Amino acid sequence: MAVFNKFNSFVEALAEKAHNLGSDVLKVALTDSAPVATNTVLANITQITAENGYSAGGPAVTVSSSSQTSGTYSLVGVDRVITASGGTIGPFRYVALYNDTAASDELIGWYDYGSSITLADGETFTVNFGANILTLA
């Protein structure tokens, strides 16, 4: 499974109420250009071409729970499946998580899958969030 990397600006945006992770619309955008920790908004990310089942801005993430226990916050989501339809999707290597509700599409973090991926027509790719999309302690 790919490792989650947070964008530096996420911490400040969270503290300044740019995010309500339990209710805002979160999305994942695909890119083949490496994000850097200093990126702040979706416009800083070069997305792959929107075609064949991938829409500009990427698909929404379904959040199944947003809660804290003993001072540790967990955001849990349903793994997101992307299917190539009518041609290929990609290549992409990175999946950027961002807040589509925030005024500037504030970035949260990204996953690095280690090498470029291209989906052939009919193939699927699952953004696997594991036990939690993110944990804050």
C-alpha positions in Angstrom: 0.0 0.0 0.0 1.2 3.5 -0.8 2.3 5.8 2.1 0.4 8.9 2.9 2.4 12.2 2.8 0.8 15.4 4.1 1.1 18.8 2.5 2.7 21.3 4.9 -0.2 23.8 4.4 -2.7 21.2 5.6 -1.7 21.8 9.2 -2.3 25.6 9.0 -5.5 25.2 6.9 -6.9 22.8 9.5 -6.1 25.2 12.3 -7.7 28.1 10.5 -10.9 26.3 9.7 -10.4 25.7 6.0 -11.4 22.0 6.6 -14.3 20.2 8.1 -13.1 16.7 7.3 -16.2 15.1 8.5 -18.6 16.9 6.2 -16.6 18.6 3.3 -16.3 17.0 -0.1 -12.9 15.3 -0.4 -11.6 14.2 -3.8 -8.6 12.4 -5.2 -6.7 13.7 -8.2 -4.3 11.6 -10.3 -0.9 13.0 -11.4 2.3 11.7 -12.9 4.2 14.7 -11.6 5.6 14.4 -8.1 3.8 16.6 -5.6 6.0 18.5 -3.1 5.2 19.2 0.5 5.0 22.9 -0.2 2.1 22.6 -2.7 -1.0 24.3 -1.2 -3.9 24.0 -3.6 -5.1 21.7 -6.4 -4.0 24.2 -9.0 -0.4 23.4 -8.0 -0.9 19.8 -9.1 -0.6 18.8 -12.8 -3.4 16.3 -13.2 -3.5 13.6 -15.9 -5.8 14.2 -18.9 -9.5 14.0 -18.1 -10.7 11.1 -20.3 -11.9 7.6 -20.4 -13.5 7.5 -17.0 -11.3 10.0 -15.2 -12.9 13.5 -14.8 -10.9 16.7 -14.1 -10.5 17.0 -10.4 -10.9 13.3 -9.8 -13.6 11.4 -8.0 -15.1 12.1 -4.6 -14.1 10.1 -1.6 -16.8 8.6 0.7 -16.0 9.4 4.3 -17.5 6.7 6.5 -16.6 8.1 9.9 -14.9 11.1 11.4 -14.2 10.8 15.1 -11.7 11.1 18.0 -11.0 8.8 20.9 -8.6 9.8 23.7 -7.3 12.7 21.7 -6.6 10.8 18.5 -8.7 11.8 15.5 -9.4 9.3 12.7 -10.8 9.9 9.3 -12.1 6.7 7.8 -13.2 6.4 4.1 -14.3 3.9 1.6 -11.6 2.8 -0.8 -12.2 4.5 -4.2 -12.2 2.5 -7.4 -11.4 4.2 -10.7 -12.3 2.3 -13.9 -10.9 3.0 -17.4 -13.8 3.1 -19.9 -13.4 3.7 -23.6 -9.6 3.9 -23.5 -6.7 4.2 -21.2 -6.3 6.3 -18.1 -2.8 7.5 -17.2 0.0 7.2 -16.7 -0.1 8.4 -13.1 2.0 7.6 -10.1 0.6 9.9 -7.4 -2.9 10.4 -5.9 -3.5 13.8 -4.3 -6.2 14.1 -1.7 -7.8 17.5 -1.5 -10.8 19.4 -0.1 -13.2 20.3 -2.9 -15.4 22.3 -0.6 -12.6 24.6 0.5 -12.5 27.9 -1.5 -9.2 27.1 -3.2 -9.4 23.3 -3.3 -6.9 23.0 -0.4 -4.5 20.1 -0.6 -4.4 17.6 2.3 -1.9 14.9 1.3 -0.7 12.5 -1.4 0.1 8.8 -2.0 3.1 7.7 -4.0 2.6 4.3 -5.7 6.2 3.9 -6.5 6.0 3.7 -10.3 3.7 5.0 -13.1 0.4 3.2 -13.6 -1.6 3.1 -16.9 -5.1 1.5 -16.9 -6.2 -0.2 -20.1 -9.8 0.0 -21.1 -11.8 -2.0 -18.5 -9.1 -2.1 -15.9 -9.6 -0.7 -12.4 -7.4 1.0 -9.9 -8.3 1.1 -6.2 -7.2 4.0 -4.0 -6.7 1.9 -0.8 -7.0 4.1 2.3 -6.2 1.2 4.7 -7.7 1.5 8.2 -7.8 5.4 8.0 -7.5 8.0 5.4 -5.5 9.9 8.1 -4.9 10.0 11.8 -4.1 13.1 13.9 -2.7 12.6 17.4 
